[in-house]
Each structure stands twice: as structure tokens, then as C-alpha cells.
Amino acid sequence: GVVMLVPSLSFSCVMPAGDGGAFMPIMMSVGDRNNFRDENTVFSYKPPSISSISSIDTTGGRITITGDSFGTSAGTVSVLIGQFVCVSPSVVQAHKVLSCTMPPGVGRDMIVTLSILGQMNTS
């Protein structure tokens, strides 16, 4: 629910779990002023953060990425490791663990770019 902090100046609310959504406009109703919307007042969930990535051998295979703010839908996930696209992403644990398949290749200490609905983390 909504809790008024200072009448007519601010409010707070509890948001449900969600995915990415960088800069979503906020719409609210106050009394008879329905659908108040200010394009300059926006909300974003925290961008994804990576805490660990499993390694595989040069033949390729499934990797596991752990962290936070990964969302709940594999359809919103994009992973690029070095020059390789990690395909068939799946959400193993909502918001916390992802898995995807790397093709055969070589390399170490490659840059990982994780995108959830347009919000990115590069590490």
C-alpha cells in the first residue's frame, strides 16, 4: 500500500518483484486527479549484478551465472562473453541464478555483458 510521507509532496509504495525496465514512467491517481503522469519522474529496478560465473572447457557447454536482479523470465536475458553469445538462457533461480550454453572456443578473463530488459552489467 501507499504511505504518505509529507502531504502533497511525496509518497512511498512497495513494488512487486520485476525485471529490468529501465526508466518506466510513474502513473498515479490522487483523489479526483486520475492518471497523473510525469515523463520526467521514472522508476527502474536495480540493474543486474554478477557475483560469479562458472568455467567450462574449450568444447563449450552450460555455464552458471550467479548474482542479483536477474528477473524471472529467460526471454528478457541476453549474455555475451567475449565475442561469444551464450545461447539458450534459462532462469535457474529467480533473480539469483542464470544458465546458458557457450559454444566451443578458447579464452580467459573475457568481458561478460549481461542484459536484462535493456539494463546492463559488464564485468
Secondary structure by P-SEA (a helix, b strand, c coil): ccccccccccbbbbbcccccccbbbbbbcccccccccccccccccccccccbbbbbcccccbbbbbbcccccccccbbbbccccccccccccccccbbbbbbccccccccbbbbbcccccccc
